[in-house]
Amino acid sequence: MGQSVVMYFSNTGTTQAIAEQIAVTTGSKLIGVHAKEDYTPADLDWEDPASRSYHEMHAGKVRPAIEAIDPAPIAAADVIYLGFPLWWATVPREINTLLDSLDLTGKAVHPFCTSGSTPIAEAVERLRANYPHIDWHAGRRFATSLTADEIRDWAEED
């Protein structure tokens, strides 16, 4: 098997913790995706229609700026594990910014998310529709009690 990377977007550390476990278990390089402008707790208040996250997710094709990422490990990878929290049943717009800026053609991309209860299915369906050139594999929502066996089983799916 070729090289692999785990790319993740996380504001509270929950998705980062899962990404770190996946990177260790799969022997992947870990790459954080960071918004150029950090989110405050008020920005993340999903119940407030005036919050930054609410605006980004409901104002059409918003693409927030992200910090630069070294493309070399991504170009060298055959497998990408892509992690994010679910926002309104889909990916935060920073993930769209990332996917719009990278050529992942020919790479196996395994999406994973963190969420209290929302399944990942709708997010993966939207990713497949918006980025059809990417080889999307089965997505998985993980809990913080994730085990290495769960990671291995998911990574070997389809």
PALUMPA-490981 format. One line per 10 residues: number of its first residue (from 1); their letters; for each residue y, z, x of C-alpha. Coordinates in Angstrom, 3 decimals, padded with zeros to 6 digits. Each point is the difference from the previous one (the first is absolute). Layout:
// PALUMPA-490981
NUM	A	Y Z X  ...
***
This chain:
// PALUMPA-490981
1	MGQSVVMYFS	000.000 000.000 000.000  003.533 -000.779 001.203  003.007 002.215 000.250  001.442 001.809 -002.997  003.235 001.730 -000.916  001.025 002.497 -002.650  003.498 -000.650 -001.304  001.461 002.506 -002.418  003.190 000.958 -001.823  000.450 003.702 -000.746
11	NTGTTQAIAE	002.958 002.155 -000.990  -001.615 003.377 -000.560  -002.767 -000.149 002.608  -002.862 -000.316 -002.488  -000.697 -003.688 000.637  000.572 000.513 003.729  -002.708 002.685 000.110  -002.499 -002.346 -001.676  001.028 -002.861 002.319  -000.577 002.214 003.033
21	QIAVTTGSKL	-003.510 000.845 -001.224  -000.780 -003.676 -000.580  001.305 -000.920 003.467  -002.175 002.636 001.689  -003.117 -000.879 -002.006  000.336 -003.771 000.455  001.377 000.046 003.558  003.127 -001.815 -001.190  003.505 -000.011 001.427  002.394 001.941 -002.261
31	IGVHAKEDYT	003.313 -001.641 -000.963  002.546 001.732 -002.216  002.247 -002.043 -002.260  003.360 001.751 -000.282  002.990 -000.739 -002.202  003.175 -000.573 002.009  001.690 002.507 -002.296  -002.007 003.198 -000.496  -000.647 001.159 -003.547  001.391 003.337 -001.148
41	PADLDWEDPA	-001.826 002.094 -002.608  002.571 -001.237 -002.557  -000.783 -003.616 001.007  -003.670 000.622 -000.802  000.603 001.539 -003.455  -001.976 -002.524 -002.023  001.175 001.546 -003.283  003.684 -000.632 000.780  001.083 -003.561 -000.911  002.913 000.411 002.440
51	SRSYHEMHAG	-002.295 000.753 002.974  -000.420 -002.450 002.846  -003.754 -000.396 -000.525  000.450 -000.629 -003.732  002.653 -002.624 000.710  -002.089 -001.745 002.682  -003.038 -000.191 -002.231  001.811 -001.171 -003.138  002.774 -002.292 001.305  -001.984 -003.171 000.579
61	KVRPAIEAID	-000.919 -001.319 003.441  001.437 002.785 002.148  -001.048 -000.023 003.665  001.246 003.113 001.824  000.420 -000.331 003.747  -002.745 001.475 002.180  -000.041 001.012 003.649  -001.231 -002.700 002.374  -003.753 -000.100 000.598  -001.674 -001.388 003.126
71	PAPIAAADVI	-001.845 -003.091 -001.303  -002.422 -000.208 002.966  -002.648 002.492 -001.222  000.139 -001.523 -003.473  -000.431 -003.523 001.362  -002.984 001.166 002.074  -001.684 001.775 -002.914  -002.692 -001.478 -002.207  000.109 002.896 -002.473  003.040 001.726 -001.480
81	YLGFPLWWAT	-000.151 003.235 -001.984  003.217 000.149 -002.042  001.041 003.331 -001.485  002.722 001.057 -002.395  000.782 002.474 -002.770  -000.050 -001.542 -003.457  003.422 -000.347 -001.604  -000.143 -001.033 -003.650  -003.619 -001.160 000.519  000.894 -002.344 002.856
91	VPREINTLLD	001.101 -000.076 003.642  003.386 001.295 001.097  002.357 -002.876 000.767  -000.177 000.725 003.744  -003.574 -001.309 -000.121  001.309 -003.237 -001.514  002.594 -000.188 002.792  -002.824 000.424 002.523  -002.261 -002.607 -001.610  002.874 -002.469 -000.318
101	SLDLTGKAVH	000.634 000.319 003.751  -003.562 -000.330 001.352  -002.516 -002.805 000.032  -003.272 001.665 -000.959  -001.827 -003.264 -000.704  -003.642 000.319 001.027  000.095 003.783 000.258  -002.153 002.283 -002.130  002.430 002.400 -001.680  -001.356 003.187 -001.567
111	PFCTSGSTPI	002.689 001.700 -002.124  -000.084 003.743 -000.600  002.304 002.301 -001.858  000.792 003.574 -000.805  000.780 001.063 -003.546  -000.598 003.030 -002.148  -001.793 -001.990 -002.681  000.995 -003.681 -000.142  -002.760 -002.428 001.042  000.722 -002.661 002.641
121	AEAVERLRAN	-001.281 -002.943 -002.094  003.400 -001.151 -001.341  001.584 000.173 003.453  -002.794 -002.100 001.538  000.225 -002.511 -002.842  003.739 -000.427 000.659  -000.543 -000.262 003.757  -002.603 -002.734 -000.513  002.337 -001.903 -002.354  003.072 000.330 002.243
131	YPHIDWHAGR	-001.766 -000.612 003.331  -002.918 -002.353 -000.762  -000.336 -001.141 003.644  -001.199 003.482 000.989  -003.719 000.859 -000.090  000.254 003.117 -002.181  -003.008 002.319 -000.063  -000.832 002.854 -002.328  002.790 002.517 -000.378  -000.580 003.723 -000.158
141	RFATSLTADE	001.995 003.033 -001.106  -000.734 002.921 002.281  000.388 003.722 -000.480  001.081 002.321 002.790  -003.589 001.293 000.229  -001.128 -003.326 001.454  -003.161 -000.072 002.126  -000.999 -002.309 002.836  -002.968 -001.207 -002.084  002.337 -001.024 -002.848
151	IRDWAEED	002.129 -001.955 002.470  -003.017 -001.748 001.539  -001.433 -000.900 -003.422  003.329 -001.492 -001.130  000.600 -001.876 003.261  -003.424 -001.665 -000.363  000.517 -001.031 -003.660  000.103 -003.691 -000.856
***
